[in-house]
Amino acid sequence: MEIIAVCNQKGGCAKTTTAINLAAALGLSGKKVLVVDNDAQGNLTQSIGVKEYKHTIYDCMTEDLSIKDAVVKTEFKNISIVPADLNYSNMEMAFARVEKNEFLLKKAFEKDKIQYDYVLIDCSPSLSLTTVNALVCADSVLIPLEPSIFNLQGLAQLINVFKLTMNNYNNKLKVKGVLLTRVDSRSNLSDDFAEQLKEIFGKKLFDTMIHQNVAIVRSQIEKKPLAYFDKNSKGHKEYVSLAKEMIKRG
């Protein structure tokens, strides 16, 4: 089992979109996937159409529950979810003075064995305590990145937090890869941006790029992954390509 934090403190770079559609592509390929909503906005939970649940990720941290206690099976093949809701916004205040509060999510995972091929943790658009918990818990980090100078500048801050987490809490943490998202096919800017990232990340930059696609927006409205909304869409085919790259990287 590999735990992957889908992480970037910048909003609007398709973290949730990537978590949902990558999970769907992996699920259809035969991999068993757990997605974890690590954001108080609960966008992942809403976008995958889950309305009824007994426990959330917040309960796992406050009520001494295991992650297994909060798992909900979805209608989509091989995909389960740990949901989140607005109660999770109390996380920072509730645990501000708790000793070793960076390990709360990791402890929830360790309480009971779960068996999945991949766990994808959809992080909030910030470098908050919840994001640090995800990095401490994870084996690797997947970084969705929109091709813009502001996102590149924010990436430097994320890498610093990544290094601090490695040095202080999780020395096994690795970069799974950097994924260019929201790519505009009408512009050469993304290609130029990709060349810059290759100089920084080398083979860590995924060959697959996720282009802007109307089907992505429509699938979100319908609360379905692209694979179940329009399997012929360009977006779905790109996430299938990403899933194959991930599996190949091992």
C-alpha positions as CSV (number, residue, x, y, z in Angstrom):
1,M,0.0,0.0,0.0
2,E,1.3,3.4,-0.9
3,I,-0.1,6.6,0.8
4,I,0.1,9.6,-1.5
5,A,-0.6,13.2,-0.4
6,V,-2.0,15.2,-3.2
7,C,-0.6,18.5,-2.1
8,N,-0.2,22.2,-3.1
9,Q,-0.9,25.2,-0.9
10,K,-2.2,27.1,-4.0
11,G,-5.9,26.9,-4.7
12,G,-7.3,26.1,-8.1
13,C,-4.6,23.7,-9.2
14,A,-6.9,20.7,-9.6
15,K,-5.9,18.8,-6.4
16,T,-9.4,17.4,-5.8
17,T,-10.0,16.9,-9.5
18,T,-6.8,14.9,-9.7
19,A,-7.6,12.8,-6.6
20,I,-11.0,11.8,-7.8
21,N,-10.1,11.1,-11.4
22,L,-6.8,9.4,-10.7
23,A,-8.6,7.2,-8.2
24,A,-11.2,6.3,-10.8
25,A,-8.6,5.5,-13.4
26,L,-6.7,3.3,-10.9
27,G,-9.9,1.6,-9.8
28,L,-10.9,0.7,-13.3
29,S,-7.4,-0.8,-13.9
30,G,-8.0,-3.2,-11.0
31,K,-6.3,-1.2,-8.2
32,K,-8.1,-0.8,-4.8
33,V,-8.1,2.9,-3.9
34,L,-9.0,4.8,-0.7
35,V,-9.4,8.6,-1.1
36,V,-9.2,10.7,2.0
37,D,-10.8,14.1,2.2
38,N,-8.3,16.2,4.2
39,D,-10.0,19.5,3.7
40,A,-12.7,21.1,5.9
41,Q,-14.5,22.3,2.7
42,G,-15.3,18.7,2.0
43,N,-15.1,19.2,-1.8
44,L,-13.8,15.7,-2.4
45,T,-16.7,14.2,-0.4
46,Q,-19.3,16.3,-2.3
47,S,-17.7,15.8,-5.7
48,I,-17.8,12.0,-5.4
49,G,-21.5,12.2,-4.4
50,V,-21.2,10.9,-0.8
51,K,-24.0,12.3,1.4
52,E,-24.4,9.7,4.2
53,Y,-21.6,8.8,6.6
54,K,-21.2,8.0,10.2
55,H,-17.7,9.3,10.9
56,T,-15.3,11.7,9.3
57,I,-11.5,12.2,9.3
58,Y,-12.0,14.7,12.1
59,D,-13.7,12.0,14.2
60,C,-10.7,9.7,13.7
61,M,-8.4,12.4,15.2
62,T,-10.7,13.5,18.1
63,E,-12.4,10.3,19.1
64,D,-9.5,7.9,18.9
65,L,-11.0,6.0,16.0
66,S,-9.1,4.3,13.2
67,I,-9.3,5.3,9.6
68,K,-11.1,2.1,8.9
69,D,-14.0,3.3,11.1
70,A,-14.7,6.2,8.8
71,V,-14.4,4.4,5.4
72,V,-17.4,4.6,3.1
73,K,-17.7,2.6,-0.1
74,T,-18.7,4.6,-3.1
75,E,-20.7,3.5,-6.1
76,F,-17.6,3.6,-8.2
77,K,-15.4,0.5,-8.9
78,N,-12.7,-0.1,-6.2
79,I,-13.1,3.4,-4.7
80,S,-13.8,4.1,-1.0
81,I,-13.6,7.4,0.8
82,V,-12.9,8.9,4.2
83,P,-15.2,12.0,4.2
84,A,-14.7,15.4,5.7
85,D,-17.1,18.2,6.6
86,L,-17.0,21.7,8.2
87,N,-16.2,20.3,11.7
88,Y,-12.7,19.7,10.4
89,S,-12.2,23.5,10.4
90,N,-11.8,23.2,14.2
91,M,-8.7,21.1,13.8
92,E,-6.1,24.0,14.2
93,M,-7.7,25.3,17.3
94,A,-8.5,22.0,18.9
95,F,-5.0,20.6,18.6
96,A,-2.9,23.7,18.7
97,R,-1.3,22.8,22.1
98,V,-1.5,19.0,21.8
99,E,1.9,17.4,21.9
100,K,3.0,15.7,18.7
101,N,-0.1,17.0,16.9
102,E,1.7,16.3,13.6
103,F,1.2,12.6,14.0
104,L,-2.6,12.4,14.6
105,L,-3.5,11.2,11.1
106,K,-0.6,8.7,11.1
107,K,-1.9,7.3,14.4
108,A,-5.4,6.9,12.9
109,F,-4.0,4.9,10.1
110,E,-1.9,2.7,12.4
111,K,-4.8,1.8,14.7
112,D,-6.2,-0.8,12.4
113,K,-4.9,-2.5,9.2
114,I,-6.4,-1.4,6.0
115,Q,-5.7,-3.1,2.6
116,Y,-5.6,-0.9,-0.4
117,D,-3.2,-0.5,-3.3
118,Y,-3.2,3.3,-3.1
119,V,-4.4,5.9,-0.6
120,L,-4.8,9.4,-2.0
121,I,-5.0,12.2,0.5
122,D,-6.6,15.3,-0.9
123,C,-5.0,18.2,1.0
124,S,-6.4,21.7,1.7
125,P,-5.0,24.7,-0.2
126,S,-2.7,25.7,2.6
127,L,0.3,24.6,4.6
128,S,-1.8,24.1,7.7
129,L,-1.7,21.4,10.5
130,T,-3.9,19.2,8.4
131,T,-1.5,19.3,5.5
132,V,1.5,18.6,7.7
133,N,-0.4,15.6,9.1
134,A,-0.9,14.3,5.6
135,L,2.8,14.7,4.8
136,V,3.8,12.9,8.0
137,C,1.5,10.1,7.2
138,A,2.3,9.8,3.5
139,D,4.9,7.7,1.7
140,S,5.1,10.2,-1.2
141,V,3.7,13.5,-2.5
142,L,1.9,14.2,-5.8
143,I,2.1,17.9,-6.6
144,P,-0.5,19.2,-9.1
145,L,0.8,22.5,-10.6
146,E,-0.9,25.0,-12.8
147,P,1.6,26.6,-15.3
148,S,1.9,30.1,-13.9
149,I,4.7,32.1,-12.3
150,F,2.7,32.4,-9.1
151,N,2.4,28.7,-8.8
152,L,6.1,28.2,-9.4
153,Q,6.9,30.7,-6.7
154,G,4.5,28.9,-4.3
155,L,6.2,25.6,-5.1
156,A,9.4,26.8,-3.5
157,Q,7.5,27.3,-0.2
158,L,5.9,23.8,-0.5
159,I,9.3,22.2,-1.1
160,N,10.6,23.9,2.1
161,V,7.8,22.4,4.1
162,F,8.4,19.1,2.4
163,K,12.1,19.2,3.5
164,L,11.2,20.3,7.1
165,T,8.7,17.4,7.3
166,M,11.4,15.0,6.0
167,N,14.0,16.2,8.4
168,N,11.8,16.3,11.5
169,Y,8.9,13.8,11.2
170,N,9.1,11.5,8.1
171,N,12.5,10.8,6.6
172,K,10.9,8.3,4.2
173,L,8.8,10.9,2.4
174,K,9.5,11.2,-1.3
175,V,8.2,13.2,-4.3
176,K,6.0,10.9,-6.3
177,G,5.8,13.4,-9.1
178,V,4.8,16.9,-10.3
179,L,1.8,17.1,-12.5
180,L,1.0,20.0,-14.8
181,T,-2.8,20.7,-14.7
182,R,-5.2,23.2,-16.2
183,V,-3.0,23.4,-19.3
184,D,-4.2,25.6,-22.1
185,S,-3.6,23.9,-25.4
186,R,-4.0,27.3,-27.2
187,S,-0.8,28.6,-25.7
188,N,2.9,27.5,-25.8
189,L,3.3,28.8,-22.2
190,S,2.8,25.4,-20.7
191,D,5.5,23.8,-22.9
192,D,7.9,26.5,-21.8
193,F,6.9,26.0,-18.2
194,A,7.3,22.2,-18.5
195,E,10.9,22.7,-19.7
196,Q,11.7,24.8,-16.6
197,L,10.2,22.1,-14.4
198,K,12.2,19.4,-16.1
199,E,15.4,21.3,-15.2
200,I,14.3,21.3,-11.5
201,F,12.6,17.9,-11.1
202,G,14.0,15.8,-14.0
203,K,12.1,12.5,-14.2
204,K,9.8,13.5,-11.3
205,L,7.8,15.6,-13.8
206,F,5.0,13.4,-15.2
207,D,5.0,13.1,-19.0
208,T,1.2,13.4,-18.8
209,M,-0.4,16.8,-18.7
210,I,-4.0,17.5,-17.7
211,H,-5.5,20.0,-20.1
212,Q,-8.5,22.3,-19.5
213,N,-11.6,20.4,-20.4
214,V,-15.3,21.2,-20.3
215,A,-16.1,17.6,-19.4
216,I,-14.1,18.0,-16.1
217,V,-16.4,20.9,-15.0
218,R,-19.6,19.0,-16.1
219,S,-18.5,15.8,-14.3
220,Q,-18.0,17.8,-11.1
221,I,-21.6,19.2,-11.4
222,E,-22.9,15.6,-11.8
223,K,-20.7,14.5,-8.9
224,K,-19.0,11.7,-10.9
225,P,-15.5,11.0,-11.9
226,L,-14.8,11.5,-15.6
227,A,-14.6,7.8,-16.2
228,Y,-18.3,7.5,-15.3
229,F,-19.4,10.8,-16.9
230,D,-17.6,10.7,-20.2
231,K,-15.1,8.0,-20.7
232,N,-14.3,9.3,-24.2
233,S,-13.4,12.8,-22.9
234,K,-9.8,14.0,-23.3
235,G,-9.7,14.6,-19.5
236,H,-10.4,10.9,-18.7
237,K,-7.9,9.7,-21.2
238,E,-5.2,11.9,-19.7
239,Y,-6.0,10.6,-16.1
240,V,-5.8,7.0,-17.5
241,S,-2.4,8.0,-18.9
242,L,-1.4,9.4,-15.5
243,A,-2.5,6.2,-13.7
244,K,-0.4,4.1,-16.0
245,E,2.6,6.3,-15.3
246,M,2.1,6.0,-11.6
247,I,1.8,2.2,-11.7
248,K,4.9,2.0,-13.9
249,R,6.9,4.1,-11.4
250,G,5.9,1.5,-8.7
